[in-house]
Amino acid sequence: MADLTRTESPAAMETATAAQAEQGQLPTFIRETDAESILRQRATAQAQPGGGANNLRSSSVPNLAHTRRETIPTLPAFQRKQTTLKAAIVENLQPKVPVGKAPGWRTSAMSIVKYSWLNVLLIFVPVSWAMHFSGQSPTVTFVMSFLAIVPLAALLGFATEEIALRVGDTFGGLLNATFGNAVELIISILALVKGELNIVRSSMLGSILSNTLLVLGMCYFAGGLRFHEQGYGVRAAQLNINLLGISVTAIVIPVAFHVFLDMRTDESIAVTDESVLKISRGVAIILLFVYGGYLTFQLWTRAYLYMPQEQGPDDPPPPPALPFIEGPQPPTEGGVFRIPSLPSWGGSSSSSSSSASTLSADEHTPKLSIKASFALLLAVTVVTGFTAEWLVSSIDGLTSTGAVSTEFVALILLPLVGNAAEHVTAVTVAAKGKLDLSMAVAVGSSIQIALFVIPILILLGWCIGQPLSFYFDPFETVVLFISVVSVNWAIADGRTNWLEGMTLMVIYLIIALVFWYYPGLE
């Protein structure tokens, strides 16, 4: 190496470099990078008249020196591609698997009509509107609106999934999480304008619970019923849990501040509430900066962490699900390795492979054109927003009957309606083996609510004179903390199965049962 770095004449440099190349003393990166070139040049030199060491040296030395100058930058390829924002956006917008030819408007319309049997429930959309404008019973209006939002959420998930095929998994997950929270944001804004602050806080916290426990648990369970075991990018998942931990901290500290300050006799409740309100507004601004950093981290500087993980050739395959299964399937798109634990739905083992190949082909064949996808996305979002308004307007009449408590409606029922899009989309893609995308939808939606939606609502309340703060119900705060810890345990190993999904769903059912009897904090 000393001969390569000190200043010498060109002839001496060529002689020293060629000697080291022949003796295998060049640095490893030169030998590995230019190994094929050296072999080709050596064969050419020997084949020429008078070929030998002189021809070998004259032909190989300049290329070796040139290779040394070009291989000094040793950054991995994925890091070199993320050096500019434009390159990062282009990289994340490119789907990993080519997308087939887009259908026409007629075919797209037929695909929308035949998308799911849930489309039958679309009849409740005009019914709920009629119940609202005719002044019928609030209970009937609530039920009709609830049923109407379910098929709308399914179509919303269908449109976002079609767009996600064309923009890659990272932007696709962000898109699903964003439009999945659109309905919930509308519901919360309507409740905030009416001064229903407890409903706003409980619905936001319930959304985080439903996404991290119910939706994620259903994804694990649906994928586990079809595949023995699924893997995902554990580093990105742990980063998301850390962000949720920041959100829990932002909620726990103001609650603890309020509780401990109430124990002092020299401070009035009004002064305490005012202090918590000022703290909450400052924390809301900080969380918005954190959310901006999260988007920068996910889409630019460390976008490769959120890309589907590849299974290396040296990685051992997962064990077979049952003894009669010969072996695992090869890794599929997104690095999600899958082992069938059950035969294909309603099929024999012989048809299982054909069904799998057909499914793999259908996954990348768009059912909607890009214009039809955006048109459907816009139309369904608008209709869902109006239907959600009728839903919010009927809450007071529903809870006044005593049939159900306000806490249960806000913490359980409203998040189920608002997160219906995540339920449909995340579970569907998890059943297809795209666990990375389903986790991006479920956990990413919770991060958006905690770091973006709640701070925006607090600042919006500041603008319109509504004192919305981070002072959540202390019991609800404890439940949120336990839930985030449980999810952290579930995703720690980077693998999942149907039993882990069932445990998350059971935790959510226990929480729902408790809040059926919980009177709430007045």
LINURRA-V406696 format. One record per run of one state. SS is the DSSP state (~ for helix, > for strand, _ for the rest). FROM is the first residue (numbers start at 0). TO is the last residue. Records with the same first field share a line. If there is no record, write none. Layout:
SS=FROM-TO / FROM-TO
This chain:
_=0-0 / 5-8 / 23-26 / 33-33 / 47-51 / 70-75 / 81-83 / 93-103 / 113-115 / 133-136 / 180-180 / 193-195 / 227-228 / 231-232 / 262-267 / 301-301 / 306-331 / 335-338 / 340-347 / 363-368 / 393-393 / 400-404 / 418-418 / 431-433 / 464-472 / 491-493 / 496-496 / 517-521
~=1-4 / 9-22 / 27-32 / 34-46 / 52-69 / 76-80 / 84-92 / 104-112 / 116-132 / 137-179 / 181-192 / 196-225 / 233-261 / 268-300 / 302-305 / 332-334 / 348-362 / 369-392 / 394-399 / 405-417 / 419-430 / 434-463 / 473-490 / 497-516
>=226-226 / 229-230 / 339-339 / 494-495
